[in-house]
Every structure is written in structure tokens, then in C-alpha cells.
Amino acid sequence: MKLPTGIPSFDLPQEADVIGRNIQITKHYAILYQLNPKLHKWCGMAAFASFHVGNRMQRINWDEAGIRSFSESCNKIKRSLEDNFQIIRIINNQIFQELGWMHLAFHHMNYDDFNKLLVEKEKHQLIIRAFDKLNQVRELLVASPNDPSIDELIWKANEQILWHEQVMVVQPYFDQLSTFFSGAMSFFASFDYKVNHSKTKRAYQSRFIFFMLMKGIRNFQLTYFLPDITNLDHRWDWISNDILKKWKNTDDRLIANEIEYLLNFNSI
């Protein structure tokens, strides 16, 4: 993504270097989070998510598999494990391409110019309103730093960015995953805010299947489906009612330490 003159850009390895590219995307998210940890909650979560995705993608020998386009991976009657992982690889790239540059530009640009850039690129109103809220917070932090509405605005904006990511970027790709792969993902999907190979706790980690069976049961009963990570309602229930809540309850110092680890790691 080419940004206006004067704004630094993020370089990435070629797509063929699948794991190296994932590692660099994870580091870029960590950098974006550190630019403004109070505002850039989505970037922090994206760094953790990208790290976990990278761990899963290690299951494929990408040097042998090579990379294939979305259409090549989907236009098959019977998709292989590699075909499904190609889609996961593409999702990881597309999320960064859609939202990474926005946070970088938001941080460096005059807000009116940034807003015009989003409009020119015909971005969805939801994402524009989310950054409007973040800009409002920036102004409040200067004019009235003790305003009680600040935290609510920050989380609301970041939840809107996350919803945009899940609906506009992730879901169209998830719809193309094979039934078997979706089932396996649903069983194994997990998230952890401790990633530096130290002992974790339940307060920092979450598993989709456990959450759905213990707390999200009403959701999948109402939709008449077994827990399915590719089902937007099920996935959003898990994200909004477990993963995000655990982020809010996690000490900022722990998050900062884990982000620093993600910024410096070189292999998964």
C-alpha cells in the first residue's frame, strides 16, 4: 500500500516466504501497537492473532507446497489440507493489507487529510466512524484527559475495527474453507495473551470450543448449528465475550512485555 509522501512504509518479504512474511506482519502489528498502546488495541490483538496463525501455518512445508491464488485453492471439488492453509495464508495477508496501513497513516497524518483518504478509497462508513472515535479520544486526552468517556470510546472504536475485519475481510474467505477443515479449526482454535513460551493462565487464554460449550451454548442452540469458528455469529460471540474481555482484564504491563517479545522474535 503506497502512502502519502513523508509517511514510513512497511516492507514485507515476498509472498513465497510464507513464514518470514507472517513473522514480519506480526512485528509490524507490534510496532503499530507501540506507537500508541492506549489507542491501538486492535493492532495489539492483531499481533497476537498473527503469531498464533503463524504457529498453525508451520504445519505445511511451504517450500514444497509453494503458494497458490485464492481461485486456484477454491476451484476444486475436493480441497486438500494445503488448499485450506492457502486460504488462511491469504487471510493473514489481506487483514494486514486492509488495516495495517490505516493505523500507520492515522498516526502520522493530519486527521482531516486521513479522513479524506479513507473516503477517496471508498472505505466502509463503519471503519471511518471507528477512526473518528479514535481521533476524538486523541483530542480528549489533550483537552480533558480525565474524561470518563475515554475508555468507552477507545474500546468501542477498536471493536468496530475488529468487526470490520471479521465481516469484510475474514468472512468471505472463511466461507470457502472445506467442512472438514472448518470443523478441525473449530476444535483447535485458541487465543493466548502469553506467547513468550512462559507458563500461561486461564485468565490469559481462551479456546473457542470450550467457550461455546460452556458460555456460548445459547448462541449455537439458537442458530441450530454445532460450534463453528467460520460461523460469524459464533466467532463474534467468542471474540467479543471472551477474548476482548480477557484483554480488558489483563495487566497492561503483561501486554507490553508480550508485545515486546513479538517485536523481537525471529522464528515461530
PAZAPA-4460 file (N, C-alpha, C; in steps of 0.05 Angstrom, whole numbers, plus 32768, in hexadecimal, padded with zeros to 4 digits):
% residues 268
    n_x    n_y    n_z   ca_x   ca_y   ca_z    c_x    c_y    c_z   seq   type   mol
   8011   7FE8   8000   8000   8000   8000   8012   8019   8000     1      M     A
   800F   802A   7FEB   801F   8042   7FE9   8012   8058   7FF9     2      K     A
   8020   8063   800D   8016   8078   801E   8020   8093   8014     3      L     A
   8012   80A9   801D   801B   80C4   8016   8038   80C9   801D     4      P     A
   8045   80DB   800F   8061   80E1   8013   8066   80E9   8030     5      T     A
   807C   80DF   803B   8084   80E6   8056   807B   80D2   806B     6      G     A
   806A   80BF   8064   8061   80AB   8076   8071   8091   8071     7      I     A
   807E   8086   8086   808E   806E   8082   807C   8057   8079     8      P     A
   8088   8045   806A   8079   802E   8061   8084   8014   806D     9      S     A
   8075   7FFF   806D   807D   7FE6   8078   8086   7FD3   8061    10      F     A
   809E   7FCA   8062   80A7   7FB7   804E   80A1   7F9A   8057    11      D     A
   809A   7F89   8044   8094   7F6E   804A   80A4   7F5C   8037    12      L     A
   80AB   7F44   8041   80B7   7F30   802E   80A3   7F28   8019    13      P     A
   80AD   7F1C   8003   809B   7F13   7FEE   8087   7EFE   7FF9    14      Q     A
   8071   7EFC   7FEC   805C   7EE9   7FF5   8066   7ECC   7FF7    15      E     A
   8079   7EC5   7FE6   8084   7EAA   7FE6   8091   7EA3   8000    16      A     A
   809C   7EB7   800E   80A8   7EB3   8028   8091   7EB5   803D    17      D     A
   8081   7EA0   803F   8068   7EA1   804E   806D   7EA7   806B    18      V     A
   807E   7E98   8078   8083   7E9B   8094   8092   7EB5   809A    19      I     A
   80A6   7EBB   808A   80B4   7ED5   808E   80A1   7EEC   808B    20      G     A
   808F   7EEB   8078   807C   7F01   8075   8069   7F03   808D    21      R     A
   8060   7EEC   8097   804F   7EEC   80AE   805D   7EF8   80C6    22      N     A
   8076   7EF1   80CA   8086   7EFC   80E1   8088   7F1A   80DE    23      I     A
   808D   7F23   80C6   8090   7F40   80C2   8076   7F4F   80C6    24      Q     A
   8060   7F43   80BD   8045   7F4F   80C2   8040   7F51   80E0    25      I     A
   8046   7F3C   80EE   8043   7F3C   810B   8053   7F53   8118    26      T     A
   806C   7F56   810F   807D   7F6B   811A   8072   7F87   8113    27      K     A
   8067   7F8A   80FB   805C   7FA4   80F4   8044   7FAB   8105    28      H     A
   8033   7F97   810B   801D   7F9C   811D   8027   7FA5   8139    29      Y     A
   803C   7F97   8142   8048   7F9F   815C   8052   7FBB   815C    30      A     A
   805F   7FC3   8146   8069   7FDF   8143   8051   7FF2   8143    31      I     A
   803C   7FEC   8134   8025   7FFD   8134   8018   8000   814F    32      L     A
   8017   7FEA   815E   800C   7FEB   8179   801D   7FFE   818B    33      Y     A
   8037   7FFB   8188   8049   800B   8199   8049   8029   8192    34      Q     A
   803F   8030   817A   803D   804C   8173   802A   805A   8186    35      L     A
   8015   804C   818E   8001   8058   81A1   7FF2   8041   81AE    36      N     A
   7FFD   8035   81C3   7FF0   801E   81CF   7FD4   8023   81DA    37      P     A
   7FCF   803C   81E1   7FB4   8042   81EC   7F9F   8041   81D7    38      K     A
   7FA6   804A   81BE   7F93   804B   81A9   7F92   8032   8197    39      L     A
   7FAA   8027   8192   7FAC   8012   817D   7FA8   7FF6   8188    40      H     A
   7F91   7FF2   8195   7F8B   7FD8   81A0   7F88   7FC3   818A    41      K     A
   7F7C   7FCA   8174   7F79   7FB6   815E   7F94   7FAD   8155    42      W     A
   7FA7   7FBE   8153   7FC2   7FB6   814A   7FCF   7FA2   815D    43      C     A
   7FCB   7FA7   8177   7FD5   7F94   818B   7FC9   7F78   8187    44      G     A
   7FAE   7F78   8185   7FA1   7F5E   8181   7FA9   7F51   8167    45      M     A
   7FAD   7F61   8152   7FB5   7F56   8138   7FD1   7F4A   813A    46      A     A
   7FE2   7F56   814A   7FFD   7F4B   814E   7FFC   7F2F   815A    47      A     A
   7FEC   7F2C   816F   7FE8   7F12   817B   7FDC   7EFE   8168    48      F     A
   7FC7   7F07   8159   7FB9   7EF5   8147   7FCB   7EEC   8130    49      A     A
   7FDB   7EFE   8125   7FED   7EF8   8110   8002   7EE3   8119    50      S     A
   800C   7EE7   8132   801F   7ED4   813D   8013   7EB8   813F    51      F     A
   7FFA   7EB6   8149   7FED   7E9C   814B   7FE8   7E90   812F    52      H     A
   7FE1   7EA0   811C   7FDD   7E96   8100   7FF7   7E8B   80F6    53      V     A
   800D   7E99   80FB   8027   7E90   80F2   802E   7E75   80FD    54      G     A
   8027   7E70   8117   802B   7E56   8123   801C   7E40   8114    55      N     A
   8004   7E46   810C   7FF3   7E32   80FE   7FFF   7E2D   80E2    56      R     A
   8009   7E42   80D5   8012   7E3F   80B9   802D   7E30   80B8    57      M     A
   8039   7E2B   80CF   8052   7E1B   80CF   804C   7DFE   80C7    58      Q     A
   8033   7DF6   80C8   802C   7DDA   80C2   8030   7DD4   80A4    59      R     A
   8033   7DE8   8094   8037   7DE4   8077   8054   7DE9   806F    60      I     A
   805F   7DD8   805E   8079   7DDE   8053   8075   7DF0   803B    61      N     A
   8078   7E0A   8040   8072   7E1D   802B   8086   7E1D   8014    62      W     A
   809F   7E14   801A   80B2   7E12   8004   80AA   7DFE   7FEF    63      D     A
   809D   7DE8   7FF9   8093   7DD4   7FE6   8078   7DDC   7FDB    64      E     A
   8067   7DE6   7FEC   804B   7DED   7FE3   804A   7E04   7FD0    65      A     A
   805C   7E18   7FD4   805A   7E30   7FC5   8042   7E40   7FCC    66      G     A
   803C   7E56   7FBF   8024   7E65   7FC4   8012   7E64   7FAC    67      I     A
   7FF8   7E64   7FB2   7FE4   7E64   7F9E   7FD0   7E7B   7FA3    68      R     A
   7FC3   7E84   7F8E   7FB0   7E9A   7F91   7F96   7E8F   7F9E    69      S     A
   7F86   7EA2   7FA6   7F6C   7E9B   7FB2   7F5B   7E8A   7FA0    70      F     A
   7F5A   7E92   7F86   7F49   7E83   7F73   7F54   7E67   7F6F    71      S     A
   7F6F   7E65   7F6D   7F7B   7E4A   7F6A   7F75   7E38   7F81    72      E     A
   7F74   7E43   7F99   7F6F   7E33   7FB1   7F51   7E2C   7FB4    73      S     A
   7F40   7E3C   7FA9   7F23   7E38   7FAE   7F15   7E28   7F97    74      C     A
   7F20   7E2A   7F7F   7F12   7E1E   7F68   7F19   7E01   7F66    75      N     A
   7F13   7DF2   7F7B   7F17   7DD5   7F7C   7EFE   7DC9   7F89    76      K     A
   7EF7   7DB1   7F7F   7EE1   7DA3   7F8B   7EE9   7D99   7FA7    77      I     A
   7F01   7D90   7FA9   7F0B   7D86   7FC2   7F25   7D95   7FC9    78      K     A
   7F24   7DA4   7FDF   7F3B   7DB4   7FE6   7F4D   7DA5   7FF9    79      R     A
   7F67   7DA8   7FF5   7F7B   7D9B   8007   7F80   7DAD   801F    80      S     A
   7F90   7DA2   8032   7F98   7DB1   8049   7FA8   7DCA   8040    81      L     A
   7FB9   7DC6   802C   7FC9   7DDD   8022   7FB7   7DF2   8016    82      E     A
   7FA2   7DEB   8008   7F8F   7DFF   7FFC   7F83   7E10   8012    83      D     A
   7F7B   7E03   8028   7F6F   7E13   803E   7F83   7E25   804C    84      N     A
   7F9C   7E1B   804F   7FB0   7E2C   805B   7FB8   7E43   8048    85      F     A
   7FB5   7E3F   802E   7FBA   7E55   801B   7FA6   7E6C   8021    86      Q     A
   7F8D   7E65   8027   7F79   7E79   802D   7F80   7E87   8047    87      I     A
   7F89   7E78   805C   7F91   7E85   8075   7FA9   7E98   8070    88      I     A
   7FBC   7E8F   8060   7FD2   7EA1   8059   7FC9   7EBB   804C    89      R     A
   7FB6   7EB8   803A   7FAC   7ED0   802C   7F9D   7EE2   803F    90      I     A
   7F8D   7ED7   8051   7F7F   7EE7   8065   7F93   7EF8   8076    91      I     A
   7FA8   7EEB   807F   7FBD   7EF9   808F   7FC8   7F10   8080    92      N     A
   7FCD   7F0D   8066   7FD8   7F22   8056   7FC3   7F38   8051    93      N     A
   7FAA   7F30   804C   7F95   7F43   8045   7F8E   7F55   805D    94      Q     A
   7F8E   7F4A   8075   7F87   7F5A   808C   7F9C   7F71   808F    95      I     A
   7FB5   7F69   808C   7FCA   7F7E   808F   7FC8   7F92   8078    96      F     A
   7FC3   7F89   8060   7FC0   7F9B   804A   7FA9   7FAF   804D    97      Q     A
   7F93   7FA5   8059   7F7B   7FB5   805C   7F7E   7FC9   8074    98      E     A
   7F8A   7FC0   808A   7F88   7FD1   80A2   7FA3   7FDA   80AD    99      L     A
   7FB9   7FCD   80A6   7FD3   7FD6   80B0   7FD9   7FF2   80A8   100      G     A
   7FD7   7FF8   808E   7FDE   8013   8085   7FCD   8029   8091   101      W     A
   7FB3   8022   8097   7FA1   8036   80A2   7FAC   8040   80BD   102      M     A
   7FB5   802E   80CE   7FBF   8036   80E8   7FD9   8046   80E5   103      H     A
   7FEA   803E   80D2   8002   804D   80CE   7FFC   806A   80C4   104      L     A
   7FEA   806C   80B1   7FE2   8086   80A7   7FD4   8097   80BC   105      A     A
   7FC3   808A   80CB   7FB4   8098   80E1   7FC8   80A5   80F4   106      F     A
   7FDD   8096   80FA   7FF0   80A0   810E   8000   80B8   8103   107      H     A
   8007   80B8   80E9   8019   80CB   80DE   800C   80E3   80D0   108      H     A
   7FF3   80DF   80C7   7FE6   80F4   80B6   7FD5   8107   80C7   109      M     A
   7FD2   811F   80BC   7FBD   8131   80C6   7FA2   8123   80C2   110      N     A
   7F91   8124   80D7   7F79   8113   80D6   7F66   811A   80BF   111      Y     A
   7F63   8133   80B9   7F51   813A   80A2   7F5B   812E   8088   112      D     A
   7F75   812E   8084   7F81   8122   806C   7F7D   8104   806C   113      D     A
   7F81   80F8   8084   7F7D   80DB   8086   7F60   80D3   8080   114      F     A
   7F4E   80E2   808B   7F31   80DD   8087   7F2B   80DF   8069   115      N     A
   7F35   80F3   805C   7F31   80F6   803F   7F3C   80DE   802F   116      K     A
   7F53   80D4   8039   7F60   80BD   802C   7F4E   80A5   802E   117      L     A
   7F42   80A0   8045   7F2F   808A   8048   7F17   808D   8036   118      L     A
   7F0D   80A5   8034   7EF6   80AA   8022   7EFD   80A5   8005   119      V     A
   7F14   80AF   7FFD   7F1D   80AC   7FE2   7F20   808E   7FDB   120      E     A
   7F29   807E   7FEE   7F2D   8062   7FE9   7F13   8052   7FEE   121      K     A
   7EFD   8061   7FF2   7EE3   8055   7FF5   7EE1   8040   800B   122      E     A
   7EEE   8047   8021   7EEC   8035   8038   7ED1   8036   8045   123      K     A
   7ECA   8020   8051   7EAF   801D   805D   7EAB   8032   8073   124      H     A
   7E93   803C   8076   7E8D   8050   808A   7E93   8047   80A7   125      Q     A
   7E91   802D   80AC   7E97   8023   80C6   7EB4   8028   80CE   126      L     A
   7EC6   8023   80BC   7EE3   8027   80C2   7EE9   8045   80C4   127      I     A
   7EDB   8055   80B4   7EDF   8072   80B6   7ED5   807C   80D1   128      I     A
   7EBE   8073   80DA   7EB4   807B   80F4   7EC6   8071   810B   129      R     A
   7ED2   805A   8108   7EE4   804F   811C   7EFC   8062   8120   130      A     A
   7F08   806A   810A   7F1F   807D   810C   7F16   8098   8115   131      F     A
   7EFE   80A0   810F   7EF3   80B9   811A   7EF4   80B9   8138   132      D     A
   7EEC   80A2   8143   7EEC   809F   8160   7F08   80A0   816C   133      K     A
   7F1B   8092   815E   7F36   8093   8168   7F42   80AF   8166   134      L     A
   7F3B   80BE   8152   7F44   80DA   8150   7F37   80EB   8166   135      N     A
   7F1E   80E5   816C   7F11   80F3   8182   7F1F   80EE   819C   136      Q     A
   7F28   80D5   81A0   7F37   80CE   81B8   7F51   80DD   81B9   137      V     A
   7F5F   80DF   81A3   7F79   80EE   81A2   7F74   810B   81AB   138      R     A
   7F5F   8116   81A2   7F5A   8132   81AA   7F52   8134   81C7   139      E     A
   7F42   8121   81D1   7F3A   8121   81ED   7F52   811E   8200   140      L     A
   7F65   810D   81F7   7F7C   8108   8208   7F8D   8121   820C   141      L     A
   7F8B   8133   81F9   7F99   814D   81FC   7F88   8161   820B   142      V     A
   7F6F   8163   8204   7F5D   8177   8210   7F52   816F   822B   143      A     A
   7F4B   8156   822E   7F3E   814D   8246   7F45   8130   824C   144      S     A
   7F5F   812B   8255   7F68   810F   8258   7F5A   80FE   826C   145      P     A
   7F4B   810B   827E   7F3C   80FB   8292   7F1F   80F7   828B   146      N     A
   7F18   80FD   8272   7EFC   80F9   8269   7EF5   80DB   826B   147      D     A
   7EDF   80D5   827A   7ED8   80B9   827E   7ECF   80AA   8265   148      P     A
   7ECA   80B8   824F   7EC1   80AB   8237   7ED8   80A0   8226   149      S     A
   7EF1   80A7   822D   7F08   80A0   821C   7F0B   8082   8218   150      I     A
   7F0B   8073   822E   7F0F   8056   822C   7EF9   8049   821B   151      D     A
   7EE0   8052   8220   7ECA   8046   8211   7ECD   804C   81F3   152      E     A
   7ED5   8064   81EC   7ED9   806B   81D0   7EF0   805A   81C3   153      L     A
   7F05   8056   81D2   7F1C   8047   81C8   7F13   802B   81C1   154      I     A
   7F06   801E   81D4   7EFE   8002   81CF   7EE9   8000   81BA   155      W     A
   7ED6   8013   81B9   7EC1   8012   81A5   7ECE   8015   8189   156      K     A
   7EE1   8027   8186   7EEE   802B   816C   7EFD   8012   8163   157      A     A
   7F0C   8006   8176   7F1B   7FEE   816F   7F09   7FD6   816A   158      N     A
   7EF3   7FD4   8177   7EE0   7FBF   8171   7ED4   7FC3   8155   159      E     A
   7ECF   7FDB   814D   7EC5   7FE0   8132   7EDA   7FD9   811D   160      Q     A
   7EF3   7FDF   8123   7F08   7FD7   8110   7F0A   7FB8   810E   161      I     A
   7F07   7FAB   8125   7F08   7F8E   8126   7EF0   7F82   8117   162      L     A
   7ED9   7F8E   811B   7EC1   7F84   810D   7EC4   7F88   80EF   163      W     A
   7ECF   7F9E   80E6   7ED4   7FA3   80CA   7EE7   7F8D   80BF   164      H     A
   7EFC   7F87   80CE   7F0F   7F72   80C6   7F01   7F58   80C2   165      E     A
   7EF1   7F50   80D6   7EE4   7F36   80D5   7ECF   7F34   80C0   166      Q     A
   7EC0   7F49   80BB   7EAA   7F48   80A7   7EB4   7F4C   808B   167      V     A
   7EC4   7F61   8087   7ECC   7F6A   806C   7EE4   7F5A   8061   168      M     A
   7EF6   7F52   8073   7F0E   7F45   8069   7F0E   7F27   806E   169      V     A
   7F09   7F1E   8087   7F0B   7F02   808E   7EF5   7EF1   8083   170      V     A
   7EDC   7EFA   8087   7EC5   7EE8   8081   7EC3   7EDF   8064   171      Q     A
   7EC8   7EEF   8050   7EC6   7EE5   8034   7EDA   7ECE   802F   172      P     A
   7EF1   7ECF   803C   7F04   7EB9   8039   7EFC   7EA1   804A   173      Y     A
   7EF3   7EA5   8062   7EEB   7E8F   8073   7ED4   7E7F   8066   174      F     A
   7EC3   7E8D   8056   7EAD   7E7F   8049   7EB7   7E6B   8034   175      D     A
   7ED0   7E6D   802C   7EDB   7E5B   8018   7EEB   7E43   8024   176      Q     A
   7EEE   7E42   803E   7EFD   7E2C   804A   7EEC   7E13   8049   177      L     A
   7EFA   7DFC   8047   7EEB   7DE3   8046   7EDE   7DDD   8061   178      S     A
   7EC9   7DCD   8060   7EBA   7DC6   8078   7ECC   7DB8   808D   179      T     A
   7EDD   7DA6   8083   7EEF   7D97   8095   7F03   7DAA   80A2   180      F     A
   7F0E   7DBC   8093   7F22   7DCF   809D   7F15   7DE2   80B1   181      F     A
   7EFD   7DEB   80AB   7EEE   7DFD   80BD   7EE9   7DEF   80D8   182      S     A
   7EE2   7DD5   80D6   7EDD   7DC6   80EF   7EF6   7DC4   8100   183      G     A
   7F0D   7DBE   80F2   7F26   7DBC   8101   7F2E   7DD7   810D   184      A     A
   7F2B   7DEC   80FE   7F31   7E07   8108   7F20   7E0D   8121   185      M     A
   7F06   7E06   811F   7EF4   7E0B   8136   7EFD   7DFD   814F   186      S     A
   7F08   7DE5   814C   7F10   7DD5   8163   7F2B   7DE0   816E   187      F     A
   7F3D   7DE8   815D   7F58   7DF0   8166   7F5C   7E0E   816A   188      F     A
   7F49   7E1F   8161   7F4D   7E3C   8162   7F51   7E45   817F   189      A     A
   7F66   7E55   8182   7F6C   7E5F   819D   7F7A   7E7A   819B   190      S     A
   7F7B   7E88   81B1   7F88   7EA2   81B2   7F95   7EA5   81CD   191      F     A
   7FAD   7EB1   81CE   7FBB   7EB4   81E7   7FCA   7ECE   81E7   192      D     A
   7FC8   7EDD   81FC   7FD7   7EF6   81FE   7FF3   7EF2   820A   193      Y     A
   7FFA   7ED9   8210   8015   7ED4   8218   8021   7EC2   8202   194      K     A
   8035   7ECD   81F4   803F   7EBF   81DD   805E   7EBA   81DF   195      V     A
   806A   7EC3   81F4   8087   7EC1   81F6   8091   7EA7   8203   196      N     A
   8081   7E92   81FF   8088   7E77   8207   808A   7E74   8226   197      H     A
   8080   7E87   8234   807E   7E84   8251   8063   7E79   8258   198      S     A
   8061   7E70   8271   8048   7E63   8279   8031   7E77   8278   199      K     A
   801B   7E6F   826D   8004   7E81   826B   7FEF   7E7A   8280   200      T     A
   7FD9   7E89   8280   7FC3   7E85   8292   7FA9   7E86   8283   201      K     A
   7F94   7E7C   828F   7F7A   7E7D   8283   7F71   7E9A   827E   202      R     A
   7F7A   7EAC   828F   7F72   7EC8   828C   7F7C   7ED4   8272   203      A     A
   7F91   7EC8   8266   7F9D   7ED4   824E   7F96   7EC4   8235   204      Y     A
   7F8B   7EAD   8238   7F87   7E9C   8221   7F69   7E95   821D   205      Q     A
   7F63   7E8D   8205   7F47   7E86   81FE   7F47   7E71   81E8   206      S     A
   7F34   7E5E   81EA   7F30   7E4A   81D5   7F13   7E4D   81CB   207      R     A
   7F10   7E4F   81B1   7EF6   7E53   81A6   7EE2   7E3D   81AE   208      F     A
   7EEA   7E24   81AB   7ED7   7E0E   81B1   7ECE   7E0E   81CE   209      I     A
   7EE1   7E13   81E0   7EDA   7E14   81FD   7EC7   7E2B   8203   210      F     A
   7ECD   7E42   81F7   7EBB   7E59   81FC   7E9F   7E53   81F1   211      F     A
   7E9D   7E49   81D9   7E83   7E44   81CD   7E73   7E2F   81DD   212      M     A
   7E80   7E1B   81E6   7E72   7E06   81F5   7E6A   7E0E   8211   213      L     A
   7E7A   7E20   821D   7E75   7E28   8239   7E66   7E43   823B   214      M     A
   7E6C   7E56   8229   7E5F   7E70   822B   7E50   7E79   8213   215      K     A
   7E57   7E6E   81FC   7E4A   7E77   81E3   7E35   7E64   81DA   216      G     A
   7E2D   7E52   81EC   7E1A   7E3C   81E3   7E00   7E47   81D8   217      I     A
   7DF6   7E5D   81E4   7DDC   7E68   81DB   7DDF   7E71   81BE   218      R     A
   7DF6   7E7D   81B7   7DFA   7E87   819C   7DF7   7E70   8188   219      N     A
   7E06   7E5A   818B   7E04   7E46   8176   7DEA   7E36   8178   220      F     A
   7DDD   7E36   818F   7DC2   7E2A   8191   7DAE   7E3A   8180   221      Q     A
   7DB0   7E54   8182   7D9E   7E65   8173   7DA3   7E63   8155   222      L     A
   7DBC   7E5F   814D   7DC2   7E5E   8130   7DC1   7E41   8125   223      T     A
   7DBB   7E2E   8137   7DB8   7E12   812F   7DD1   7E07   8121   224      Y     A
   7DE9   7E10   812A   7E02   7E06   8120   7E13   7DFE   8137   225      F     A
   7E24   7DE9   8133   7E39   7DE4   8146   7E4D   7DFA   8146   226      L     A
   7E5D   7DFE   815B   7E70   7E13   815B   7E82   7E13   8142   227      P     A
   7E82   7E2A   8134   7E91   7E2C   811A   7E9F   7E46   8119   228      D     A
   7EBA   7E45   8119   7ECA   7E5D   8119   7EC6   7E6E   8100   229      I     A
   7EBD   7E61   80EA   7EB8   7E70   80D1   7E9D   7E7D   80D0   230      T     A
   7E8C   7E77   80E4   7E72   7E84   80E7   7E77   7E9F   80F5   231      N     A
   7E70   7EB5   80E7   7E76   7ECF   80F1   7E69   7ED4   810D   232      L     A
   7E50   7ECC   8111   7E43   7ED0   812B   7E52   7EC1   8141   233      D     A
   7E5A   7EA8   813B   7E68   7E99   8150   7E83   7EA6   8156   234      H     A
   7E92   7EAC   8141   7EAD   7EB7   8144   7EAC   7ED2   8153   235      R     A
   7E99   7EE3   814B   7E97   7EFD   8158   7E8F   7EFB   8175   236      W     A
   7E7E   7EE8   817C   7E77   7EE2   8198   7E90   7EDC   81A8   237      D     A
   7EA1   7ECB   819C   7EBA   7EC4   81AA   7ECD   7EDC   81AC   238      W     A
   7ED1   7EEA   8197   7EE3   7F01   8197   7EDA   7F16   81AA   239      I     A
   7EC1   7F1E   81A8   7EB7   7F35   81B7   7EB3   7F2F   81D5   240      S     A
   7EAB   7F16   81DB   7EA3   7F0F   81F6   7EB9   7EFF   8205   241      N     A
   7ECF   7EF9   81F8   7EE4   7EEB   8206   7EFF   7EF7   8200   242      D     A
   7F08   7EF8   81E7   7F22   7F02   81E0   7F25   7F1F   81E8   243      I     A
   7F12   7F30   81E0   7F14   7F4C   81E6   7F11   7F51   8204   244      L     A
   7F00   7F43   8211   7EFD   7F47   822E   7F17   7F40   823D   245      K     A
   7F24   7F2B   8234   7F3E   7F23   8241   7F53   7F38   823B   246      K     A
   7F53   7F44   8224   7F66   7F5A   821E   7F61   7F71   8232   247      W     A
   7F48   7F79   8236   7F41   7F8F   8248   7F4A   7F89   8265   248      K     A
   7F4A   7F70   826C   7F50   7F68   8288   7F6E   7F61   828C   249      N     A
   7F7D   7F62   8276   7F99   7F5B   8278   7FAA   7F74   827E   250      T     A
   7FBD   7F71   8290   7FCE   7F87   8297   7FDD   7F92   827F   251      D     A
   7FDD   7FAD   827C   7FEA   7FBA   8265   8008   7FB3   8264   252      D     A
   8015   7FAE   827B   8031   7FA8   827B   8036   7F8D   826E   253      R     A
   8025   7F7A   8274   8028   7F5F   8267   8025   7F61   8249   254      L     A
   8010   7F70   8240   800C   7F74   8223   8025   7F81   8217   255      I     A
   8030   7F95   8224   8047   7FA3   821A   805F   7F90   8218   256      A     A
   8063   7F7F   822B   8079   7F6C   822B   8076   7F58   8214   257      N     A
   805D   7F4F   8210   8058   7F3B   81FB   805B   7F48   81DF   258      E     A
   8052   7F61   81DD   8055   7F6F   81C3   8073   7F73   81BD   259      I     A
   8083   7F79   81D2   80A0   7F7C   81CE   80AC   7F62   81C4   260      E     A
   80A2   7F4C   81CF   80AC   7F32   81C6   80A5   7F2E   81A8   261      Y     A
   808D   7F34   81A1   8084   7F31   8185   8094   7F43   8172   262      L     A
   809C   7F59   817C   80AC   7F6C   816C   80C8   7F61   8166   263      L     A
   80D2   7F50   8177   80EE   7F47   8175   80F2   7F2A   816D   264      N     A
   80DC   7F1A   816C   80E0   7EFE   8166   80E6   7EFA   8148   265      F     A
   80F5   7EE6   8141   80FD   7EE1   8125   80F5   7EC6   811A   266      N     A
   80E9   7EB6   812B   80DF   7E9C   8122   80C8   7E93   8133   267      S     A
   80B6   7E84   8127   809E   7E7B   8136   80A3   7E5F   8141   268      I     A
***
